[in-house]
Amino acid sequence: MEHDVIVIGAGPAGSVTAALVASAGYRVLVLEKNTSCRSPCAGYISNNINFEIPDNSVVQSRITKMRTYFPDLSFHDFELNGFVVNRSLFDMGLARKAIDEGAIIRWGSSLQELVTGGVKFREGVAMGKIIVGADGVFSKTASLSGFKKQRFAVCAQYHLKGINPLSHTCEIFFNQEYAPGGYVWIYPTGKDSAKVGVGVTQGYPRAYLEKFISSTPFLERLGGRKTEYITGALPIGGLREKLCYGNVLLVGDSAGMADPVTGAGINNAILAGEIAGKTIIKALESSDMEILSEYETKIRRLLERPFTRALEKRKMLDVCYASNELLQENLPELWVTFRQYWNN
Ligand SMILES: Cc1cc2nc3c(=O)[nH]c(=O)nc-3n(C[C@H](O)[C@H](O)[C@H](O)COP(=O)(O)OP(=O)(O)OC[C@H]3O[C@@H](n4cnc5c(N)ncnc54)[C@H](O)[C@@H]3O)c2cc1C
């Protein structure tokens, strides 16, 4: 059977694209290499996009404040509006929506090759008019199409239980000794539990995470039960040089859509999935694949400016990570909750 669209990856980018295109009556196949949704993630989602959470039971905590710590542990508070979700359940909700709209998801099916007019996976070949690469930071769709590896940060996280997190507050720590090139996060998931993780651009994230948790003064607050260890990566090199080529679109992390400074990528993956879905429907309705290039134009219009700024800040961050003194002095210019980040 020929599909109208083959989506590689059932993360937020893939499932949102698939649901939208399937809801317009087109035949959509999703190939997902895992047997269920389980992208490693801290699950903080800011409430600034027009998107309804598929199921309220996925929300682990409501967030109203971000507290950012300088290396000397002085801090800056910023009001915001978001929530922490159970990422596997959140993604499964989006995948279920795609299935309800008529998309077929083949679990445990990994893309192996792009072939003329379709894709090859372990169990066979599927033909499709349009291919959507929504297969994350190490996108096989992109590498098979000749794209270079993206710059990425690596992360490690525990879900700690029996601890005392600050309620409704995401905590972010900048310190060269605990998170070179990145930061440590504590995201509450309940009264006595939180996801505590670290993202770094060099070294082993788990070693840094252990060091943070077991150091004074954090041990006092974080010496609880370690559960659910996860590790993963996210792109920090900004948008790829091309997001659409021929009948292939790259969406979400596979296209470099996580913020190069914060690493947040869920909202952009959803937003890009919606834009990809709408553009694909337009192209299929008019049988004109040239229309697909509108996807890239729209994404660049939305993300190029903030990403240009974030990439400049990323460069400065890389320099400032040479010492805690530099970080201490320059953090307000480098982190999104400070007014100085947005100046000029
Ligand atoms: C530890 C960690 C914490 C994070 N915390 C946050 C956070 O709090 N907030 C936030 O906004 N962002 C966070 N991010 C980033 C966020 O997870 C990503 O930006 C987001 O998941 C991107 O969605 P996506 O759909 O593009 O890709 P993904 O969610 O990565 O989904 C890609 C899917 O493709 C599948 N796949 C991969 N290769 C193949 C293949 N060859 N064939 C078939 N399927 C394949 C994968 O199994 C996966 O299901 C975090 C990332 C990490 C690593």
The ligand as an ORCA input file, in Angstrom:
! r2SCAN-3c Opt
* xyz 0 1
  C      17.418     14.698     29.615
  C      16.650     15.668     28.754
  C      15.805     16.577     29.353
  C      15.045     17.461     28.571
  N      14.177     18.294     29.198
  C      13.385     19.102     28.477
  C      12.419     19.920     29.114
  O      12.253     19.919     30.352
  N      11.642     20.725     28.331
  C      11.762     20.749     26.963
  O      11.037     21.511     26.298
  N      12.668     19.973     26.337
  C      13.466     19.130     27.045
  N      14.358     18.318     26.411
  C      14.394     18.339     24.940
  C      13.201     17.559     24.398
  O      13.189     16.259     24.965
  C      13.275     17.459     22.863
  O      13.509     18.734     22.323
  C      11.962     16.896     22.292
  O      11.772     15.585     22.743
  C      11.987     16.931     20.762
  O      10.883     16.195     20.265
  P      11.022     15.400     18.892
  O       9.688     14.801     18.641
  O      11.637     16.262     17.868
  O      12.104     14.260     19.178
  P      12.094     13.071     20.212
  O      11.203     13.360     21.355
  O      13.515     12.758     20.472
  O      11.433     11.881     19.400
  C      12.103     11.217     18.374
  C      11.513      9.838     18.217
  O      12.112      9.213     17.073
  C      12.401      7.865     17.407
  N      13.484      7.422     16.512
  C      14.796      7.776     16.541
  N      15.466      7.178     15.549
  C      14.557      6.435     14.866
  C      14.648      5.584     13.738
  N      15.801      5.373     13.098
  N      13.524      4.965     13.283
  C      12.335      5.159     13.931
  N      12.203      5.949     15.010
  C      13.297      6.582     15.473
  C      12.797      7.923     18.883
  O      12.689      6.661     19.493
  C      11.789      8.936     19.417
  O      10.601      8.334     19.840
  C      15.145     17.437     27.152
  C      16.015     16.532     26.540
  C      16.763     15.649     27.326
  C      17.688     14.669     26.652
*
